[in-house]
Amino acid sequence: MKSMTKYKGVIIAFVCIGLLTGCWDKVELSDRSFIITIGLDQAGNLLNITYNSPNLPVVTGQSESGPKLFTRTTKAKTLYEANKLYGEKSNLKINFEHTKLIIFGKEFLEDEYNLRKVLDYFNRNSQFSKTVLALATNGKAEEFLKLVPNADPPIGMYISQAFENNNTDPVISNKVNIGELTIMLSGSEGNGYIGGIGTQEDNIITDGFAVIKNYSLAGWLDHKYALPFSWLTGKGRGTVLSTDIEGNSIPYEISEINTSMDFSMKDDNLKIKIEIQTEGDVQEYILGIEEKSYKSTYIKKVELALQKQMEWECRQAVEVIQKKFGFDMIGAGDRLKLKDRGIWMKVKDNWKEFFKTATIEIKCQNNIRRIGLAK
Amino acid sequence: MYSRNDKISLRQVEVLLILDMFSTASLTMPRYAAQFVQQDGWIIIVIGTAIAVVYGYLITTLGKRFPNKTVIEYSELLLSKPVGKLVGLLFIIKFIISVALELRIFGELVKQTLLPKTPIEIIMISMLVLASYLSRKGYEYRGRLGELLIIIVLVPIIVIFIFAFPSVKISNLAPPVTGKPLDYLEGSYLISMSYSALQVILITIPFLNKPKKAGPSITRSIIFVGVLNTIICLITIGTFGHKETIKQIWPVMTMMQVIEVPAAIIERQDALMMSFWIFTVFALINAFVYFIGVAAHKTFQTKDYYYWILPALPIIYIVALLPDNVVETQEWALFVAKYIDIVFLLIIPLVLLFVARLRKMGEVNDQV
């Protein structure tokens, strides 16, 4: 019996040696290549994938020589193969768990299968977070990623930080991430939009929206429509509307916005009444008109001018959305579902056509609440 | 060392049932619900839960008549010995298949999300061995562990779901009730089968310290899990829309990836959530392993139940590896849910109850 206990002890000791070795297959942090940004382009019949990863020792200040950022490109038929190729090229282990940004090039989006394939890959792969920001550029993503911006952090980080912190830009307030893009596309037969981004003298600027129809690029919603678009979707808090009064441009910052839609149906003709109500502050008039500007009649006048301006801008945007792209970018269908079950049941199978031919009426109301500290 | 008295309190059985029912079935439930009735998925979960309450009521009513016997013993009494043995065998086979499928799904999920480089065999064997270790210790130990686990499992899951609310778009759930009535019926039936862990109550009753008062506790646990499932379904379909929900193999898992927890330092909370979920799977697997032992013990009238647990492990393991891939595993699970669970949840209890009334056997309870 005694020898039995002895044996037991020996066996347990051996098992411990085997099991307590810890991370025998660990990979050090500095041996990993954390891909921050992925750029997707079309090159002939191959995909041209650009990866941006920070040079960790330099970025964290442990080493001073060398570039801050590695940019590598691979060409392959699928994104998965490209990732494998990258792994073969690099001495580091590729890792997508901290990916922040995916940029789609214009030619890439024009292909009808590319977006479907890539989104499916992101959807299937558990390494990618679904909250990775998606952006489109009106050129090549590769060139964009090779650009060294007028900014300190690596480009992907810089953009995702900018998009995180600046909610007042109309494109940023309507940004979509990979998960939302997939949901948007699968919910409406491949129609959706991606925030656009471009460059201007080494600076990165937002640039309208890439409009996706049937999973491929249908066109670009120009940047001038981005502002009214954000009002129509009700996300334009913090945006600025300017109007001219007596030759003066007056900026009005929207601090509160409420967009509502009403629907009615007459002989198979859908009528959408959009009402946008805002509250906000006037940021500047002009010196020397104090007598006039500190009067409620003047404020009413400014409000009226703002209303006309806003209605005009929105109407133009709606026109483009309805006529050029012909699908419900402004989420009218979602509102109709909640508002009027009867109409929705009638139009839901043919919603695209109904939206295209709908009569859209826009009414805006702007309330100036504050005018700053001076008269 | 505590002595083994194998009697558990009503609170413990309630907790164990919650853990057993809230396992991998909850991870896929929004998908099945959306497949039947699109955005109305939550409605059939509510109906399905109500149906499950009926199963629970039937089973406890039957159990109350024979408070000191398992289903195998009293079916021998009611329907002759061979039939009783057959019922016992059926239960053993059913439990083996259920635990095997659960184990396989667990293995696939862990390999996919947490341990991509670990062979699935290792994941499954370690889970099985651990579960059987606890099973051999007896029911009371399982009860006590359940009381511990339920806090570890539910608190983080509920906290995470609170953060999920902002991403819900109500328009994804509108307009309600647009499908065909038949779809609602079929869907509710299938959803009610995800509470199939209820069948263990047929064997649990004699282990309770107050078997005659089991009814309310069991109903409470079903409703609790039902409410949780309904909320999860509302959030999942509300976030993804029904089309995307149907596309996801583990919609609830994917939803975890979408949730943005404010100021969180964790990049992928799906992996974190997965590790909490493992506890419920552990509870379910060890429940089934335990009841395989008990059922075999009662059927073959051996000295004790735990002789049966070790021999059962290789069988469970082999059955778990039979399906070729995830898709086939889920097809098997669906088949079991559609055609087999009903036998144990409804048909056997109904027949036994009918015969017991006819032959006036068992203790008749005034409250029934």
Interface residues (C-beta under 8 A of the other chain):
Chain A: D25 E97 H98 N123 S126 S129 K130 T131 G179 T182 I183 S186 G187 G331 G333 D334 R335 K337 L338 R341 W344 M345
Chain B: Q112 T113 K117 K169 I170 S171 N172 A174 P175 T178 T239 F240 G241 K243 E244 K247 Q248 T254 Q257 V258 E260 E267 R268 D270
